[in-house]
Amino acid sequence: MVKEPGRELRIKAEFDVIVCGGGPAGIAAAIAAARRGARTFLIEANGSLGGIWTSGLLSYILDGDDKDGIMREIFDRLGRLQARSGIVCDVETMKLVVEEMCIEAGVVVRLYTRVSAAYCDGQGRLYGIVTDSKSGKEAWGAGIFIDTTGDGDLAAQAGAGFDYGQEETGVTQPMSLIALVRAGPPETYKEFAVNNGRSVRLYPEIVRGGYNPTYAKAGMSHIRDQLYIMMANHQYGLSGLDADHLTRASMDSRQDLYRISEALRSLGGIWQDFRIVATAAAIGVREGRRIKGRYTVTIDDMLQGRRHEDAVCRVTFKVDVHSPNPQDSKGMAAYNDMYRNEVKPYDVPLRALIARDVDGLLMAGRCISGDFLAHSSYRVTGNAVPMGEAAGALAAAAVRMGVLPQYVPWQEVSDVLLPST
Ligand SMILES: Cc1cc2nc3c(=O)[nH]c(=O)nc-3n(C[C@H](O)[C@H](O)[C@H](O)COP(=O)(O)OP(=O)(O)OC[C@H]3O[C@@H](n4cnc5c(N)ncnc54)[C@H](O)[C@@H]3O)c2cc1C
C-alpha cells in the first residue's frame, strides 16, 4: 500500500473555458470559444493537436465534405497547402494547420498534459480540474469545461453518468493501430489504394503472402507521392480505458503490422518496396464512455431521420460497427448490413452536448450522449468538428451571459445551429 498525502493545490490560472482533449472535436471547440472572446485553455495529452488525425495517423475525414464552418476552413487550408486529396489529408500538414488555427484564435495550448481529476462544488457545478505532466500536478479553474477527450475522462472524473459498450453485453468495438506506409507509385495500386477512399482488397494479398491478419477488411488510402495510410489490424476484447490493455493492444498491433508488411513484401512485384514508415503514437480507440447528456442520440433517430430545432450537426454516415468478436467476423458486425438501407440522415442536437449530471460541463466528439449504434455513426471526425464548434460557441455564450449552458437561449448560438428543414 502506498499512502499518498492529501494536498491543496493553488489554482494556477483561471480561464473562461477549458477544453480537455485536442482532437478534431477539441480543436474546434477551443477555436470557436476563443473566436467569441472567451479566454480559452486547450489541454492535450499527446505531443501534437489533432487526436486521431495526427497522433492516430488517420487523416481521413469521413462525413466532413458537406460541412461548413471550421470543418470547411480546415479542408480549405489543407487544400491551399496541397495537403489533401479529397478527404485524405497529409498528417504533418494537419498538425501545422490545426495548431496555427488555435494560435490565431488566441487559444492557450498545453501539450503533454493529461486531465486526471475534476472537482465540483456543493451544487454539483464543475469548478476546477487537476492535470498531470512533466510540470507535476497543476490545478486550473474555468467558468465552463468541455470534455473532448474522446473517452469522456473529464466527465467521469467529475462524476457524470455514462454508458460504455454495447447496451446488453458491454462489449466494445476493436481498436486499430494505423500505420503510414511507403509503397510504389499509386498507379500500381489502383486496386488496393483507391484515391479519395479506402480499398479493402489488401486482405487477400496479405493472406497470399502467408499471414492471416486480425482485420479482414484491411485497406490502404493514398496520401501523396508514395505515401499511404494503412488500417490493417483489429485488437479484440480490450478496453481503451485501461492502460494495461492499451499497452498490450499497441504492442500486439505493431507485431501484427510488421508481419503484414513482411507478408506483402514477400510477394515481390508491386509489393517489393512496401515499408512501414511509422506506426501511430496512439492506438485508435473506437469506443470510450458515452456521457449522459440532456438528450441521447439513438438508432431510432437514425431510422426516423430525426430533426431538431437545436440541431448542430447533420450526420449522413451509416451504422459502422467493427465486429467485436473475431469468431463472428474479422470485418464488420452484422448490424451494418441489417441497417444499411434503413437509416436516414439525422441531427445531433445541442442538448446531447450538455452533461446531464454535472453543471458547467459540455461534451463534443465521440463522448457525447448516444447509444451504441448511433455512436458508431456520429463518431467520425467530420461530425466531431461541428459538434466541437457548437460546444465552443455555447460555452462562450454561457460565460458571456453568466448562466449555465442549459439556460442559454438557442438563438444566442444561432450561427452554429442548422437551418430548420
Ligand atoms: C481505428 C479507427 C479508425 C477510424 N476511422 C475513421 C475514419 O476513417 N474517418 C473518420 O472521420 N473517423 C474515423 N474514426 C472515428 C474517429 O477517429 C473518432 O471518432 C474521432 O477521433 C472523434 O474525434 P474526437 O475529437 O472526439 O476524439 P479523438 O480524436 O480521440 O481526440 C481525443 C483527444 O483527447 C486527448 N485525450 C484523451 N484523454 C485525455 C486526457 N485525460 N487529458 C487530456 N487529453 C486527453 C487524446 O490524446 C486525443 O488527442 C476512426 C476511429 C478509429 C479508432
The ligand as an SDF file (V2000), in Angstrom:
LIG
                    3D

 53 58  0  0  0  0  0  0  0  0999 V2000
   -9.0370    2.9040  -35.8440 C   0  0  0  0  0  0  0  0  0  0  0  0
  -10.0280    3.9750  -36.1100 C   0  0  0  0  0  0  0  0  0  0  0  0
  -10.3820    4.2800  -37.4050 C   0  0  0  0  0  0  0  0  0  0  0  0
  -11.2750    5.3070  -37.6750 C   0  0  0  0  0  0  0  0  0  0  0  0
  -11.5510    5.6410  -38.9610 N   0  0  0  0  0  0  0  0  0  0  0  0
  -12.0910    6.8590  -39.1960 C   0  0  0  0  0  0  0  0  0  0  0  0
  -12.0240    7.4450  -40.4850 C   0  0  0  0  0  0  0  0  0  0  0  0
  -11.5350    6.8430  -41.4360 O   0  0  0  0  0  0  0  0  0  0  0  0
  -12.5180    8.6930  -40.6460 N   0  0  0  0  0  0  0  0  0  0  0  0
  -13.0910    9.3860  -39.6140 C   0  0  0  0  0  0  0  0  0  0  0  0
  -13.5200   10.5120  -39.8200 O   0  0  0  0  0  0  0  0  0  0  0  0
  -13.1910    8.8390  -38.3670 N   0  0  0  0  0  0  0  0  0  0  0  0
  -12.6760    7.6230  -38.1440 C   0  0  0  0  0  0  0  0  0  0  0  0
  -12.7010    7.0780  -36.8980 N   0  0  0  0  0  0  0  0  0  0  0  0
  -13.5160    7.7120  -35.8400 C   0  0  0  0  0  0  0  0  0  0  0  0
  -12.8200    8.8890  -35.2540 C   0  0  0  0  0  0  0  0  0  0  0  0
  -11.4590    8.6710  -35.1610 O   0  0  0  0  0  0  0  0  0  0  0  0
  -13.2220    9.2900  -33.8370 C   0  0  0  0  0  0  0  0  0  0  0  0
  -14.4800    9.0030  -33.5050 O   0  0  0  0  0  0  0  0  0  0  0  0
  -12.7930   10.7470  -33.6850 C   0  0  0  0  0  0  0  0  0  0  0  0
  -11.4330   10.7220  -33.3800 O   0  0  0  0  0  0  0  0  0  0  0  0
  -13.5790   11.5660  -32.7590 C   0  0  0  0  0  0  0  0  0  0  0  0
  -12.8820   12.7740  -32.5010 O   0  0  0  0  0  0  0  0  0  0  0  0
  -12.6510   13.2220  -31.0170 P   0  0  0  0  0  0  0  0  0  0  0  0
  -12.0420   14.5790  -31.0920 O   0  0  0  0  0  0  0  0  0  0  0  0
  -13.9030   13.0330  -30.2650 O   0  0  0  0  0  0  0  0  0  0  0  0
  -11.6330   12.1570  -30.3910 O   0  0  0  0  0  0  0  0  0  0  0  0
  -10.0760   11.8790  -30.5850 P   0  0  0  0  0  0  0  0  0  0  0  0
   -9.6380   12.0610  -31.9810 O   0  0  0  0  0  0  0  0  0  0  0  0
   -9.8600   10.5550  -29.9530 O   0  0  0  0  0  0  0  0  0  0  0  0
   -9.3770   13.0160  -29.7200 O   0  0  0  0  0  0  0  0  0  0  0  0
   -9.3470   12.9840  -28.3100 C   0  0  0  0  0  0  0  0  0  0  0  0
   -8.1130   13.7260  -27.8460 C   0  0  0  0  0  0  0  0  0  0  0  0
   -8.1360   13.8300  -26.4350 O   0  0  0  0  0  0  0  0  0  0  0  0
   -6.8630   13.5060  -25.9100 C   0  0  0  0  0  0  0  0  0  0  0  0
   -7.0590   12.9810  -24.5520 N   0  0  0  0  0  0  0  0  0  0  0  0
   -7.5930   11.7910  -24.2030 C   0  0  0  0  0  0  0  0  0  0  0  0
   -7.6530   11.6800  -22.8660 N   0  0  0  0  0  0  0  0  0  0  0  0
   -7.1430   12.8260  -22.3630 C   0  0  0  0  0  0  0  0  0  0  0  0
   -6.9370   13.3160  -21.0390 C   0  0  0  0  0  0  0  0  0  0  0  0
   -7.2780   12.5910  -19.9590 N   0  0  0  0  0  0  0  0  0  0  0  0
   -6.3830   14.5520  -20.8750 N   0  0  0  0  0  0  0  0  0  0  0  0
   -6.0400   15.2960  -21.9690 C   0  0  0  0  0  0  0  0  0  0  0  0
   -6.2100   14.8780  -23.2470 N   0  0  0  0  0  0  0  0  0  0  0  0
   -6.7680   13.6560  -23.4300 C   0  0  0  0  0  0  0  0  0  0  0  0
   -6.3010   12.4740  -26.8670 C   0  0  0  0  0  0  0  0  0  0  0  0
   -4.9030   12.4130  -26.8090 O   0  0  0  0  0  0  0  0  0  0  0  0
   -6.8220   12.9940  -28.2190 C   0  0  0  0  0  0  0  0  0  0  0  0
   -5.9390   13.8970  -28.8190 O   0  0  0  0  0  0  0  0  0  0  0  0
  -11.8460    6.0310  -36.5990 C   0  0  0  0  0  0  0  0  0  0  0  0
  -11.5140    5.7070  -35.2840 C   0  0  0  0  0  0  0  0  0  0  0  0
  -10.6010    4.6890  -35.0350 C   0  0  0  0  0  0  0  0  0  0  0  0
  -10.2340    4.4150  -33.6400 C   0  0  0  0  0  0  0  0  0  0  0  0
  1  2  1  0
  2  3  1  0
  2 52  2  0
  3  4  2  0
  4  5  1  0
  4 50  1  0
  5  6  2  0
  6  7  1  0
  6 13  1  0
  7  8  2  0
  7  9  1  0
  9 10  1  0
 10 11  2  0
 10 12  1  0
 12 13  2  0
 13 14  1  0
 14 15  1  0
 14 50  1  0
 15 16  1  0
 16 17  1  0
 16 18  1  0
 18 19  1  0
 18 20  1  0
 20 21  1  0
 20 22  1  0
 22 23  1  0
 23 24  1  0
 24 25  2  0
 24 26  1  0
 24 27  1  0
 27 28  1  0
 28 29  2  0
 28 30  1  0
 28 31  1  0
 31 32  1  0
 32 33  1  0
 33 34  1  0
 33 48  1  0
 34 35  1  0
 35 36  1  0
 35 46  1  0
 36 37  1  0
 36 45  1  0
 37 38  2  0
 38 39  1  0
 39 40  1  0
 39 45  2  0
 40 41  1  0
 40 42  2  0
 42 43  1  0
 43 44  2  0
 44 45  1  0
 46 47  1  0
 46 48  1  0
 48 49  1  0
 50 51  2  0
 51 52  1  0
 52 53  1  0
M  END
$$$$
